[in-house]
Amino acid sequence: MRHLSVEILAADSPEIITSAGNAQLGLAVLAGIAVIVLLITRGKLHAFLALTIGSLVLGALAGAPLDKAIEGFSSGLGSTVAGVGVLIALGAILGKLLADSGGADQIVDTILARADGKRMPWAMALIAGVIGLPLFFEVGVVLLIPVVLLVARRGGHSLMRIGIPALAGLSVMHGLVPPHPGPLAAIDAVDADLGITLALGVLIALPTVVIAGPVFAKYAARWVDVSPPEGLVPERPSEELKHRPSFAATVATVLLPVVLMLGKALTDVVIDNPDNTVQRVMDVVGSPLMALLAAVIVGLFTLGRAAGFTKDRLATTVEKSLLPIAGILLIVGAGGGFKQTLIDVGVGEMILEFAESWNISALLLAWLIAVGIRLATGSATVATISAAGLVAPLAADMSTTHTALLVLVIGAGSLFFSHVNDAGFWMVKEYFGMTVGQTIKTWSVMETIISVCGLVFVLLLSLVL
C-alpha cells in the first residue's frame, strides 16, 4: 500500500504526517463526514460542535497524532475566521441597518408601486435580489414574507406566483454572491479573487433567478394553490418610524460595496500594472474589507441618521446585528478547521488522483461533492465549506477565472434539493401554510433548479473564459 507524505500547505499550518494509504484515507474521510452528518441530523447537535468532532475523528482514523490534528484544526479555524470573520460582521451590520431603518421597506414599496399584476413576480425577484445582497437568507425571508403575503392577499395574486420569485432571489444571492458566509468561506479556501467571483456570481445569478423565479413560479402556482395564512403577517420594521431613507440613497448604499469590488476587479484586468497609481488606489478601496466598511460608514448616515436614529440607537443597532452571527462565525471557522484537517492528512492529493484517473471535470466533481453534503446535512453553508476544503487542491493549477467558477459551482451544489433536514424548508412551509408535499413540489424543486442552472451556466462560462 502506497504511503502518503503530506507537505505543509500553509505557513501557519502544522505538518501532519500519516502513513495512511488511499483506501484508509478514503474511509477516514467518509467516516468524518458521516459523523458530522449524524451529529447534525440525528443528534441535533450544533454544526460547530459536529464539525469539530468530525475533524478529530477524521484525523484519528487517518493515522495522524491527535495533538497534531488538534493543532491543524485550530490553525484552520483561526485562519478562516481571520479571513472572512470581519467581512461577515460588516455584512451583518449593513443588513441590520437596512432592515431597522426602513430602507428595505422603502425599496419594496417603491418597486411595488410601479409594478402591475403581470410584472409583480418580476418585481418580487428584483426586490429579493437587491435586498438579498447584504442580508442573510433567513433575515431576508423574515423581511419579505410580510410583503409577499400582503401583495398576494390584497392583489388577489397566487401566493406561489409572488412568493417563489422572492425566495429564488434570496436563495441565489445566499449561495452564489459574496459577502454571504458560504461564498466567502469558499473564496478563502480555494484562494479565489473576490472581485472576479462577485462579477461572475452576479452574471450567473441573473438568468438563474429568472428561470427559478418568475418562470418556474408559473408552474408552481399550477401544482400548489394555497391562500395566504391568517395571522402570519408580522409588523414591518418601519411601521414605528416617522422617517425612512430615500429609495435612491438606500439602493446606492446597498450597491456601494459591489461597485467598489467590481471596480477593483475591472481595474486589475484593464490596467494590470501594480505600480499604477489608479490601480493601487483601487486595490485599497476595492478590497472586501474597505468596500464593506465604507458601505457601513455611509449607511450610518444614509440609512440610520436618515431614519432619525440617535447615536445611542445606532450603537444599539450595530450591537444587535453582531449577536446573531456568533453561531455563523463558529460554523464557518469550524468548517475552515475541517478543511485544514483534510489538507493536512493528504486528502488533497487523493482527490487530485481521483479526478485524473476518472477524467472528470473539476467543476463537475466539486458540484457533486457539494450536492452530496447538502443532501446529507441540510446546511448550504456546511456543504460549501466542506466541499471547498475537499477540492481546494484542484484550484492550484487553475486560472483566476476558473478558480472563481470553482467557488460558484460549489455554491450552486450547496443549494440542491432542500428537504426536511434543512431549517429553511420548515421556515418556508410554515410561512406559506403548505404541507410537506407541497413544500417539496415548490421550494425543494426551486432550489434544485437553482443548483442545476448554476452548474450549467458555470460550465458554459468555463468554455469561453
Buried (B, 14 or more C-beta within 10 A) or exposed (E): EEEBEBEEBEEEBBEBBBEBBBEBBBEBBEBBBEBBBBBBBEEEBBBBBBBBBBBBBBBBBBBBEEEBBBBBBBBBBBBBBEBBBBBBBBBBBBBBBBBBBBBBBBBBBBBBEEBEEEBBBBBBBBBBBBBBBBBBBBBBBBBBBBBBBBBBBEEEBBBBBBBBBBBBBBBBBBBBBBBBBBBBBBBBBBBBBBBBBBBBBBBBBEBBBBBBBBBBBEBBBEEBEBEBBEEEBEEBBBEEBEEBBBBEBBBBBBBBBBEBBBBBBBBBEEBEEEEEEEBEEBBEBBBBEBBBBBBBEBBBBBBBBBBEBEEEBBEEBBEEBBEEBEEBBBBBBBBBBBBBBBBBBBBBBBBBEEBEEEEEBBBBBBBBBBBBBBBBBBBBBBBBBBBBBBBBBBBEEBEBBBBBBBBBBBBBBBBBBBBEBBEBBBBBBEBBBBEEEBBBBBBBBBBBBBBBBBBBBBBEBBEEE
